Amino acid sequence: MLIACGGRMRHDAAVLTDDTDPIRAVEIASARAWPAAETSGHAGWLLRATPGIDRARSNSALTPPAGRARTDDLDAVTAWYEARGIRPRIMVSPLDRHPHVDAELERRGWAVQWDVDLLVASLDDLVRGPAGATAVALWHAPTHPWLQAWAACEARTQDDVAAQARHVLGRLGSRALYALAGTPDAPTGVGIGVVDGSWCGIFAMATAPGARRQGVASAVLRALAQGARQRGAVAAYLQVTTTNAAAQTLYARHGFTRSHGYRTRVAPAPPSGSAPTSGLSRISSHVSQIPSANSGNPIAVRATPSAVTEPAR
Ligand SMILES: CC(C)(COP(=O)(O)OP(=O)(O)OC[C@H]1O[C@@H](n2cnc3c(N)ncnc32)[C@H](O)[C@@H]1OP(=O)(O)O)[C@@H](O)C(=O)NCCC(=O)NCCS
């Protein structure tokens, strides 16, 4: 099986095949849902790099299935990132099945960046759950209004959403659903669902600060679940930091339960003045070499919202 992404797509059959281990299956689904520009397999590790994006999910190595991760591989993983001018990051997943990797990274001075819970829920439960309190439109492309809404709800810069659109969202194609609550002129919430077989990955959930605790995220979750179910998915997963109490409470209320936890660690910063891997300057120089899977600028894509309208709570 392939990662469905553009750019320098590699065949990673040994890493990204479906797996009978349910935790590995959802890890794979998640990696496929948020594709990196460049991927490679190394002794069961999935190496991911996305020049132009400084985000862990797009630029981190996923540990091999439990039992296959060898600390001897850490030097090769590190070298792969350094060769690309990217500060190495490792997603130790599931954390409780890789204590030796986590301990070795700690010993080497790699800092903990995020502790994350991966949560799962059935789409039937989500559709039957709290309805939320607002109308939600589902778009089939990251339109300009949707990107503006994302920037507003999550306080992201225009440059950041443009980079995410170009280097990540542009690779999702028809698998993605973009939810927008409120109106394009006055958005109150956003979310993305990425359907891949029976799974729907939910990303970028955010409610505008002035509209929180009014059922917006609940309505977005439900609309994404309805849209994903229409496309044949049966279950959803998402990732939330362990310290995000608001989101953890929201998802628990909608029936999400914990599948497993993972930890992202980042390598020590290189000594100042040292060559060559302080990252973004070199990353920028690669951007123009990575073709987008989407022809043209995704910001310019037009789409018609499907009529997913939620009743008032
Ligand atoms: C998390 C977030 C999306 C919730 O959005 P929201 O529109 O306020 O959520 P809802 O109004 O639908 O909340 C539904 C339920 O979730 C729980 N909840 C939501 N926010 C909560 C908070 N700050 N504290 C405690 N519980 C909370 C409550 O049970 C709430 O029901 P109630 O208001 O009747 O008690 C929003 O706080 C946000 O955008 N945060 C910043 C971005 C973020 O963290 N996104 C999640 C990434 S995984």
The ligand as a Gaussian input file, in Angstrom:
#p B3LYP/6-31G(d) Opt

LIG

0 1
 C      -12.036000      22.384000      22.164000
 C      -12.969000      23.314000      21.388000
 C      -12.918000      22.937000      19.902000
 C      -14.403000      23.119000      21.920000
 O      -15.269000      23.874000      21.097000
 P      -16.712000      24.369000      21.591000
 O      -17.458000      24.835000      20.385000
 O      -16.554000      25.339000      22.696000
 O      -17.363000      23.031000      22.164000
 P      -18.905000      22.774000      22.476000
 O      -19.588000      24.050000      22.821000
 O      -19.502000      21.963000      21.374000
 O      -18.751000      21.913000      23.811000
 C      -19.465000      20.733000      24.020000
 C      -19.068000      20.167000      25.363000
 O      -17.657000      19.943000      25.424000
 C      -17.188000      20.239000      26.773000
 N      -16.348000      21.447000      26.756000
 C      -16.087000      22.262000      25.729000
 N      -15.244000      23.241000      26.100000
 C      -14.968000      23.026000      27.396000
 C      -14.165000      23.714000      28.366000
 N      -13.470000      24.832000      28.041000
 N      -14.097000      23.218000      29.606000
 C      -14.785000      22.108000      29.948000
 N      -15.604000      21.428000      29.093000
 C      -15.667000      21.888000      27.832000
 C      -18.442000      20.513000      27.574000
 O      -18.929000      19.260000      28.042000
 C      -19.364000      21.083000      26.522000
 O      -20.717000      20.993000      26.861000
 P      -21.389000      22.137000      27.818000
 O      -20.952000      23.471000      27.296000
 O      -22.875000      21.895000      27.664000
 O      -20.878000      21.866000      29.188000
 C      -12.586000      24.802000      21.603000
 O      -12.390000      25.039000      22.981000
 C      -11.337000      25.228000      20.842000
 O      -11.416000      25.636000      19.689000
 N      -10.151000      25.154000      21.494000
 C       -8.886000      25.571000      20.849000
 C       -8.476000      24.619000      19.731000
 C       -8.418000      23.194000      20.214000
 O       -7.919000      22.897000      21.285000
 N       -8.933000      22.285000      19.375000
 C       -8.932000      20.858000      19.663000
 C       -7.722000      20.229000      19.108000
 S       -7.736000      18.456000      19.358000

